[in-house]
Amino acid sequence: MTAAGAVGLNVRMEDDHPDVTDLPWPLTGADALRDELLAAYGDPSRGHHGTRHLIEVLQRLDELAAAGARYDRTPVLLAAWFHDAVYDGERDAEERSAAWAEDALPAHTDPATVTEVARLVRLTEHHRPEADDANGCALSDADLSILAAEQERYDEYVAAVRSEYAHLDDEVFAAGRAEVLRALTDTPSLFRTAHGRTQWERTARANVARELAHLPA
């Protein structure tokens, strides 16, 4: 990925066992909630949507901020933590993740932040933020940045997604995957921030086109 190095986020990845001690967590006195979320991401049944994905999304948010993207740090970071808090290969995972945020966060932050976190989590179902939605654009771009990974990492990602849908046969999975990719790329731009468009767009579209070439027409 272009400009792939994390900016200001010191997280080590060794032998697929991430060091999560330095992940940015914006709530004081809510470490138990953070640990619940880490346990959810660390579920061994997860493929792509595990701890590594959480780390990479947080890294990309840091990268976007360093490149000049303006967003409200606390709700966007919390939305990153919650956006795949529930992921089991079934429908409505984003809605269930947002509901978890709405249930857990009122004890730790103000109502406006809770509302914004839940809105952002729900937005990741389709990744179609409005142009003036700075928070939504930042989170959506960070979540989709895996599409712009170098080929080896992209192929790992594709295999990890497939493992999460092992209950589906190849034909059904391939048709669904192709539908998702086409919906994402059927827009003038995959990425909504200036940095995303200049640094990630071309590579992401090339990766998706290569994957689609091996999926049903």
C-alpha positions in Angstrom: 0.0 0.0 0.0 1.3 3.5 -0.8 2.3 5.3 2.4 1.5 2.1 4.3 3.6 2.8 7.4 1.6 3.6 10.5 2.0 7.2 11.7 2.3 7.6 15.4 0.8 4.2 16.3 3.3 1.8 17.7 1.8 -1.6 17.3 4.0 -4.7 16.6 2.8 -7.6 14.5 4.9 -10.7 15.0 3.8 -14.2 13.8 0.2 -13.0 13.5 0.1 -12.2 17.2 -0.4 -8.4 17.5 0.8 -6.4 20.5 -2.3 -4.4 21.3 -1.0 -2.6 24.3 -0.5 0.7 22.4 -3.8 0.8 20.6 -5.4 4.2 21.0 -8.5 4.0 23.3 -10.1 7.4 23.9 -12.1 6.6 27.1 -10.7 6.9 30.5 -11.9 4.4 33.0 -13.4 2.1 30.4 -10.6 -0.4 30.0 -13.0 -3.3 30.8 -15.1 -2.3 27.7 -11.9 -2.1 25.6 -10.9 -5.6 26.7 -14.4 -6.9 25.8 -14.0 -5.5 22.3 -10.5 -7.0 22.0 -11.8 -10.4 23.0 -14.5 -10.1 20.3 -12.0 -9.2 17.6 -9.7 -11.9 18.9 -12.2 -14.7 18.4 -10.4 -17.5 16.6 -13.3 -18.0 14.3 -12.7 -14.7 12.7 -10.7 -14.4 9.5 -10.2 -10.9 8.1 -12.4 -9.1 10.7 -10.2 -9.8 13.6 -7.6 -7.9 15.7 -5.3 -7.3 12.7 -8.1 -5.5 10.9 -8.8 -3.3 13.9 -5.2 -2.4 14.2 -4.9 -1.5 10.5 -8.1 0.6 10.6 -6.7 2.6 13.5 -3.4 2.9 11.7 -5.0 4.3 8.6 -7.0 6.8 10.7 -3.7 8.0 12.2 -2.3 8.2 8.6 -5.3 10.2 7.4 -4.9 12.7 10.3 -1.2 13.1 9.6 -2.1 13.8 5.9 -4.5 16.6 6.9 -7.9 14.9 7.2 -10.0 16.6 9.8 -12.3 14.4 11.9 -13.6 14.2 15.5 -11.1 11.9 17.1 -13.1 10.4 20.0 -16.3 9.3 18.1 -14.3 8.1 15.1 -11.9 6.1 17.1 -14.7 4.6 19.1 -16.6 3.8 15.9 -13.4 2.1 14.6 -13.4 -0.1 17.7 -17.1 -0.9 17.4 -17.5 -1.2 13.6 -16.9 -5.0 13.5 -17.5 -5.7 17.2 -20.0 -8.2 16.0 -19.0 -10.3 13.0 -20.3 -13.8 12.5 -20.9 -14.1 8.8 -24.6 -13.4 9.3 -26.7 -10.4 8.3 -27.0 -7.2 10.3 -23.6 -7.4 11.9 -23.2 -3.6 11.6 -26.6 -3.0 13.2 -25.8 -5.4 16.1 -22.4 -3.7 16.5 -24.1 -0.3 16.6 -26.6 -1.6 19.2 -23.7 -2.8 21.3 -22.2 0.7 21.2 -25.5 2.3 22.1 -25.8 -0.1 25.1 -22.2 0.1 26.4 -21.1 3.7 25.8 -23.7 5.8 27.8 -21.9 4.8 31.0 -18.6 6.3 29.7 -19.4 9.3 27.4 -22.0 11.9 26.5 -25.2 11.2 24.5 -24.0 13.1 21.4 -20.9 10.9 21.2 -22.9 7.7 21.6 -25.3 8.8 18.8 -22.4 9.7 16.5 -20.5 6.4 17.1 -23.6 4.4 16.4 -24.3 6.4 13.2 -20.7 5.8 12.0 -20.9 2.1 12.7 -24.1 1.8 10.7 -22.5 3.7 7.8 -19.9 1.0 7.4 -22.6 -1.4 6.0 -22.5 0.4 2.7 -19.5 2.9 2.9 -21.5 5.7 1.2 -20.8 8.8 3.4 -21.8 12.2 2.1 -19.0 14.5 0.9 -19.4 16.8 3.9 -19.4 14.0 6.4 -15.8 14.3 7.6 -16.2 11.6 10.3 -17.9 9.2 7.9 -15.4 9.8 5.1 -12.4 9.1 7.4 -13.9 5.9 8.9 -15.0 4.6 5.6 -11.7 5.2 4.0 -9.8 3.6 6.8 -12.0 0.5 6.7 -11.7 0.2 2.9 -7.9 0.8 2.8 -7.2 -2.9 2.8 -8.4 -2.8 -0.8 -5.2 -0.9 -1.6 -2.9 -3.3 0.0 0.1 -4.8 -1.8 -0.9 -7.9 -3.8 0.4 -10.4 -1.2 -1.5 -8.7 1.6 -4.6 -8.3 -0.5 -4.6 -12.0 -1.4 -4.3 -12.8 2.3 -7.3 -10.6 3.0 -9.4 -12.3 0.3 -8.6 -15.7 1.7 -9.4 -14.5 5.2 -12.8 -13.2 4.1 -13.5 -16.5 2.4 -12.7 -18.4 5.6 -15.4 -16.4 7.4 -18.0 -17.7 5.0 -16.9 -21.3 4.9 -20.5 -22.3 5.5 -21.3 -21.1 1.9 -20.5 -23.1 -1.1 -18.1 -21.6 -3.6 -20.7 -20.5 -6.1 -22.9 -18.7 -3.6 -19.9 -17.0 -2.0 -18.4 -15.9 -5.3 -21.7 -14.4 -6.4 -22.1 -12.5 -3.2 -18.5 -11.3 -3.1 -18.8 -10.1 -6.7 -21.9 -8.2 -5.8 -20.3 -6.5 -2.9 -17.2 -5.5 -4.9 -19.2 -4.1 -7.7 -21.3 -2.1 -5.4 -18.2 -0.6 -3.8 -16.6 0.3 -7.1 -19.7 1.6 -8.8 -18.9 5.1 -7.7 -16.7 7.9 -9.0 -14.3 7.3 -6.1 -13.9 4.4 -3.7 -12.3 6.8 -1.2 -13.7 10.1 0.0 -10.7 11.8 1.6 -8.1 13.6 -0.4 -5.4 11.3 0.9 -7.4 8.2 0.1 -8.1 9.3 -3.4 -4.5 10.2 -4.2 -2.7 7.4 -2.3 -5.1 4.4 -2.4 -7.6 4.7 -5.2 -5.6 3.4 -8.1 -4.2 0.4 -6.3 -7.5 -0.5 -4.8 -9.3 -0.5 -8.1 -6.6 -2.6 -9.7 -6.8 -5.2 -6.9 -10.6 -5.3 -7.1 -10.5 -5.7 -10.9 -8.0 -8.5 -10.6 -10.3 -10.3 -8.0 -13.4 -9.7 -10.1 -11.8 -11.2 -13.1 -11.8 -14.6 -11.3 -15.4 -14.2 -10.0 -18.8 -14.8 -11.9 -19.6 -12.2 -14.5 
